[in-house]
Amino acid sequence: MKNDNVRKFLQSFNILTDIEIDDFLQLLSYKIFKKADYYIKEGETCKQIAFVLTGSLRSYYISDKDEQITYCITFPNSLMTAYSSFLTAQPTMENIQAITKTELLIIPKDKFEKLVQQNPNWVYFLKTIAEQQYIELEKRIFQLQKSDASKRYTDLMKNQPEYVQKIPLQYLASYLGISQRHLSRIRKEFSF
């Protein structure tokens, strides 16, 4: 059952065969993160990719003012990793932490790389994922620069209503690029 979500996710790209997906699923291991557990911390090197089954995680960095800046929130049915560290094998500058109890399916980098070396469909899949990540990053930048905070909050509520309510106010405000006080005012507008 846990693998069904991953299978549907991979099938949605129309790149991989059922056998290729089965080979991938055989390499996954199941892991539960409690709230506040870290997937990775700044200074570590990322050597795995995770598929989020349930829960949510936040990616953040520490600013030069020693503040935690949440720049990404990952929700269920998504792949997740410390991407630049995973690609370069260099220590990461980010922290990825569970916001809620989170269930992940994890594949080690070395096992995934064997799949990629053996089959060009996995190379095409990675290219597609990288393109999607770029588009999401660009969308996020435009959203932060063009949309007001109410619109950003509305979009997030529309896409992830059940999880937004579980995200602590300080993380959500940081992600939206506003103060907690401003977020409280926006939430009050939506409660009427």
Solvent accessible surface area in square Angstrom, and as a share of the most:
residue,aa,sasa,rsa
1,M,201,0.90
2,K,91,0.39
3,N,55,0.28
4,D,68,0.35
5,N,54,0.28
6,V,0,0.00
7,R,68,0.25
8,K,136,0.58
9,F,40,0.17
10,L,0,0.00
11,Q,71,0.32
12,S,78,0.50
13,F,32,0.13
14,N,140,0.72
15,I,25,0.12
16,L,18,0.09
17,T,70,0.41
18,D,86,0.45
19,I,129,0.66
20,E,19,0.08
21,I,0,0.00
22,D,53,0.27
23,D,66,0.34
24,F,7,0.03
25,L,9,0.05
26,Q,145,0.64
27,L,51,0.25
28,L,27,0.13
29,S,63,0.41
30,Y,87,0.33
31,K,102,0.43
32,I,81,0.41
33,F,10,0.04
34,K,136,0.57
35,K,132,0.56
36,A,55,0.43
37,D,49,0.25
38,Y,72,0.27
39,Y,18,0.07
40,I,8,0.04
41,K,95,0.40
42,E,93,0.42
43,G,50,0.49
44,E,85,0.38
45,T,44,0.25
46,C,4,0.02
47,K,136,0.58
48,Q,51,0.23
49,I,17,0.09
50,A,1,0.00
51,F,2,0.01
52,V,0,0.00
53,L,12,0.06
54,T,56,0.33
55,G,5,0.05
56,S,0,0.00
57,L,1,0.00
58,R,4,0.01
59,S,7,0.05
60,Y,7,0.03
61,Y,91,0.35
62,I,68,0.35
63,S,24,0.16
64,D,147,0.76
65,K,159,0.67
66,D,119,0.62
67,E,93,0.41
68,Q,88,0.39
69,I,51,0.26
70,T,1,0.01
71,Y,82,0.31
72,C,49,0.30
73,I,13,0.07
74,T,15,0.09
75,F,19,0.08
76,P,22,0.14
77,N,77,0.40
78,S,34,0.22
79,L,36,0.18
80,M,13,0.06
81,T,24,0.14
82,A,0,0.00
83,Y,84,0.32
84,S,73,0.47
85,S,2,0.01
86,F,14,0.06
87,L,109,0.54
88,T,79,0.46
89,A,62,0.48
90,Q,109,0.49
91,P,78,0.49
92,T,6,0.03
93,M,161,0.72
94,E,24,0.11
95,N,11,0.06
96,I,1,0.01
97,Q,16,0.07
98,A,2,0.02
99,I,4,0.02
100,T,23,0.14
101,K,123,0.52
102,T,0,0.00
103,E,36,0.16
104,L,0,0.00
105,L,7,0.04
106,I,11,0.06
107,I,1,0.01
108,P,45,0.28
109,K,35,0.15
110,D,87,0.45
111,K,87,0.37
112,F,6,0.03
113,E,71,0.32
114,K,120,0.51
115,L,17,0.08
116,V,31,0.18
117,Q,147,0.65
118,Q,138,0.61
119,N,32,0.16
120,P,106,0.67
121,N,46,0.23
122,W,2,0.01
123,V,78,0.45
124,Y,118,0.45
125,F,4,0.02
126,L,61,0.30
127,K,108,0.46
128,T,26,0.15
129,I,18,0.09
130,A,37,0.29
131,E,80,0.36
132,Q,81,0.36
133,Q,88,0.39
134,Y,135,0.51
135,I,94,0.48
136,E,92,0.41
137,L,105,0.52
138,E,65,0.29
139,K,115,0.49
140,R,37,0.13
141,I,78,0.39
142,F,104,0.43
143,Q,47,0.21
144,L,70,0.35
145,Q,141,0.63
146,K,165,0.70
147,S,29,0.19
148,D,93,0.48
149,A,7,0.05
150,S,37,0.24
151,K,103,0.44
152,R,17,0.06
153,Y,5,0.02
154,T,54,0.31
155,D,27,0.14
156,L,17,0.09
157,M,48,0.21
158,K,151,0.64
159,N,98,0.50
160,Q,47,0.21
161,P,69,0.43
162,E,113,0.51
163,Y,28,0.11
164,V,0,0.00
165,Q,110,0.49
166,K,117,0.49
167,I,4,0.02
168,P,34,0.22
169,L,54,0.27
170,Q,85,0.38
171,Y,39,0.15
172,L,0,0.00
173,A,2,0.02
174,S,29,0.18
175,Y,29,0.11
176,L,2,0.01
177,G,55,0.53
178,I,29,0.15
179,S,65,0.42
180,Q,87,0.39
181,R,184,0.67
182,H,64,0.29
183,L,0,0.00
184,S,38,0.25
185,R,127,0.47
186,I,3,0.01
187,R,63,0.23
188,K,130,0.55
189,E,112,0.50
190,F,94,0.39
191,S,87,0.56
192,F,213,0.89
